[in-house]
Amino acid sequence: MPPKASVIATVKNECNSISQLLESLCNQTRPPDEVVIVDGGSSDGTLASLRAWESSRRLPLRVFVEPACNISRGRNTAIAAAQGPLIASTDAGVRLAPEWLAELLAPFEGSGAAPARAVACGFFLPETIGTFEMAMGATVLPALEDINPTRFLPSSRSVAFPRSAWEEVGGYPEWLDYCEDLIFDFRLRAAGYRFVFVPKAVVYFRPRGSLRAFFRQYYRYARGDGKADLWRKRHLVRYVTYLGLLPALSWLGASVHRLWFGALLLGATVMLWTPYKRLWPAIRSLGLGEKCRALLWVLAIRIVGDVAKMLGYPVGLCWRWRHRHALAGWQDQSRCI
């Protein structure tokens, strides 16, 4: 008999999307043995929807309320309440492919089961509506062919691991409000767990639908990077590019020789080549006007995202400096990045 598997998630103010998640759990080819969801203090009717689902018994659902908890605390609370030795984590605002759980648990079940010290890494794909969301998905999300399975770090919207692994590494870092799943991944890898990429364990979700929402999202991600001391080199390259290289090439092109504008154009081409390559199959059948809008949206999204990161990262670093004594005992797994 395969081991019992618990699907966990933490939610807050997801009234418009929670039923989609739960319906997709109902439609799994490998049904979950239990579903544990922690509500972080919703004020929009999410909790009422969860209670209705809990009462309907369409799913083996248990709902807990942890007011004002962050994502890490919500996930830790859900896992602590779960009864299965295998944990499959996902997020609100997503739709799970019918084979999601079966594929995600395959490394742990059957004759070819993985050793206990394994983590199953699912994948995620955008479900887009309109030109803007197409451009957003192509700009911020990797395509399957972009993934190096040996280096891929899973999002906690699609990952499975033994409960004992969560216990061994101390769970999700509750002092972090964003980037918490990366730190959890680093801790698992440092503890010797083997990451198994499972590309057919697919979660579908809609990317941000406006530049304002996208800016807020990436500002918070970068603030989390600063708090966790992640991706120093990447952030440094961004500052050098926008605050040093871009002004310098613009000045040289205007004051010295126009050929320097060619270097600027070459740099922009390199920066935008990958999202344009991902975007083209989706917009190939659109009219010329829609194609041009989509291509311009990619440029705008890239610039807005980079600005959000440049503003958010130092805020996170300042937070880390102010809390350095409280964090002194934590073994920072990001130093190798």
N, C-alpha and C positions, 0 to 999 in steps of 0.2 A: 504494500500500500504506500503511495507517495506521501511525503510529509505534508502536514497541514500548512497552508499558505494564507497569510493575512495581508490584505490590501489596505494600505493606510494613506491618509491624506489629511491636510489641515486646510481650512477654508475660512474666508471672512468676506462678507458682502458679495456673495456669488449667486444671488437669487436667480439671475437670468441664465445661469449656466450649470447650476448644480444638477438639475434633472438630466441634462445631456450626459454628464459624467456617470450618473447612477444608471441611466438606461443602457449606456454602453457596457457597464459592469454586468448588468442583467443578461446581455447578449454574448458574453464570453463563451467560447467553445470549451474552455476549461474554467468552470465557475470558481469563484473565490470561496474558500472555506469560511472566511469572515471578512467583513469590511469595517474598519474602525476609522471614524472621521472626527476630528477635533475642530470645533467652531471657535474661532478666536474672538468672539464678541460681536457677531453680525448685528446690524441694525436695519437690514433691508428685507427681512423675511426669509433669509437663508435657513435659519434655525427651524422655523416653522415647516419649511419644505423638508428638511432633514427628519424632523420628528414624524411627519406624515409618511415618509418613506420607511422609517423605522417601524411604524405601526402596521404598514401594509405587508410586511414580511416577504416582500418580493426579493429581498436580499438579506443575507445574514448580517444586518447592519447594526452597529452600536455607535451611538453619538455621545460625545463628551463636549463640555463647554469649558473653555479656559479663557476667560475675558482678558483682553489686552495682551495676549501672548504673541510673540513673534513666530515666524515660520519654523525656526529651529525648535523652540519650545513646543509648538504644536505637534511637530513630527515626533519629538521625543515622548510626549505624552501619549500619542497614538500607539507608538511602538511598545511603550511600557504596558499599555492596556491590552495589546494583542496577545493572542494565545498560541499562535503558530510559530514553529521554529524557522520558517521562511517568511521574510518580509518583502512585499512588493510595494514600492512607493510610487504615487502619482500625485497630480495637482488638480485643483479646481480649474475650470475654464478650458478643459480638454475633452476630446472624444477619443475613446480607446478603440483601436481596431479589434474586431471580434477575436482574433488570434493572439491579441496582445499578451494576456496572462499565460497562455499555453506556451508561446514562444519564449517569454521571459523566464519561465520556470523550467524549460527544457534542459538547460545545463545541470539542473539539480535532480531531475527525475528521469526514470528509465534506465536502461542498461548502460548507456554511455554517460551516466551522471558525473558531473564535475566533483572534484574534491570539496570538502567542507570549506576550505579557505578560497572561495571563489565569489566573484561579484558579477552578476549578469547585467550588461549595459544595453538598454533598449535605445531606440531611435525616435526622432520626432520630425514631423512634417507640417508645413503650414497649410491651413485651409483658408484661402484668400477670397475676398469679394472686392472686385474693382481694381483699377490700375494701381492705385496707391498701395494697397495691401500686397499686390503682386511684387511691386518694387521693394516694399519693406521686407518681404520674405526672402527675396533674392539677395538683398544687401546684408541682412543680419544673421541668416541661418545657413549652415553648411548643407550642401547636397551630399548624397550618399557617396558619390565618387570622390568627394573631398576628404573623407574620413580615413585616417590611418588607424586601423583597429588596435594596434599595439600602443598607441598614445591617447586614444579616445578616453575622455573622462565623462561619465554619465551625468546627465541632469537628473535630479530626484523626481522629475515628472515621469521617468521611465527607467527604473532600476530595481533590481532584486538582490537580496543578500541574506545570509543567515542572521538570525537575531543575535547569535553569539558574537558576530562581527561587530554589530552595533554596541554591544556591551563591552567588548574588548577595547574599542577605541574611544569610549566615553560618550557616544552618541553625537548628535549634531551640536555645534558650538552655539550655545544660547546667547552669547555676548554679541553675535553677529546677526543683523537683520537681513542682509543680502550676501550672496556668494557663500552661504553656509554649506551648500552641497559640494562645492569645490573643496573646501577644507575637510569635509567628511571624506571625500574621495582621496585626498592626500593622506589622511590618517590611515585609511584602509590600505592604500598602496604601501605606505611606510611600514605597516604591520605585517606585510608579506602576502596580502590577498591578491589573487590573480584575477584580472579583469577580462571578462569574456564578452566580446561585442556580439549583440544579437540584433541584426538590422531589421528583422521582420517583426520585432516587438515594437510596433509603431503607435505613437500617440499623435493625434492631430489637434492643432490649436490655431487660433487666429492671431496673427501678429497685431501690434498696436495699430489703431485705425486713424491716428492723427499725429502730426509732428509734436504737438504739445505733450501727448501721452508718451510718445517715444522719448522725448527729451527727459521727462521725469523718470522713466524707467532706466535710462542709461546713466543719468546722474546718480541714481541710487546704486546701480551696479558699480560704478566707479568709486563711489563713497565706500562701498563694501570692500572693494579692492584695497583702498587706502587703509581701512580698519584692519584688514587681514594681512597687509603688507604683501599683496599679490602683484605680479606682472610689472615689476619695476622698470624693466627694459622697454616693454611695450609702451608704457606711459611716457617714459623719457623720450623715445623716438617720436611720439606724437607731439610733445612740446617742442622738440627741436625742429620738426617739420613745419609746424604752423607758426611758431614764433621766431624761427631763425631762417630756415631754408626758403620757405615761401616768400617772405618779405625780401630776402636777398636776391632771389631770382627775378622777382618783379622789378626791383630797383635796377638790376643789371640789364634787363630787357628794355626798360624805359630810358636808361641813361647811357648805357655802353653800346649794346648791339641787340637788335631784335632776335638774333639767334638764341639768346638766353630764354626767350619765351618758348622756344622749341623744347628746351629742357624742362620748363614748367609743364608744357603739354604732355611730354613723355612721362613725367611723374604722375600726372593726373590719370593718364591711360593705364599705368601700372596699378594705381590705387583702385580703379574702377573696373578693371578687366574681369576679375572673378565674378562680381555681382552681375555684370552685363552678360557674361557667359551663362550664368544660371537663369537669368531673366529671359533671354531670347526665346527659348522654346515655348514659354508661356505667352509671349506677346506676338509670336510670329504671324498668327492669323488675324491680328487686330489691324485696324486702319492706320494710315500714316500718322494722323494726329495723336491717336492713343499711344502708338509706339514712341513718338517723341516725348509725350508727357511722362510715360513710364521711365524713359532714359533720364530725363531731367529730375524726376523724383529720386532716382538712385543717387544722383549727385547731392541733392538737398539732404537726403536722409544721412548720407555719409558725413557731410559737414556738421549737421545738427548733432549727430551721435558723437562725433569727435569733440565738439565744443562741450557737450554735456559731460563727457568723460574728463576733460581738462578742468572743468569747474568742480566736479564731484570728488576727484581723487585727492586734492589737497585737503578738502574738508575731512575726508576719512583719515588722512595722515595726522591731522591735528587732533582728531578724536583719539587716535592710537597713542599719540604723545602724551595727551592728558591722562590716559588710562594705563600708561606703561607699567606702573608698579603693580596694578591688578593683573596685568597680562604677563608679568615676569616669569611666572611658573609654567606658562604654556610653551610647549615645544613646537616652534613654528615650522610646519612642514613645507612652507612655501619658499624657504631659503634657496632651494635648488633650482628655482625657476629662473 
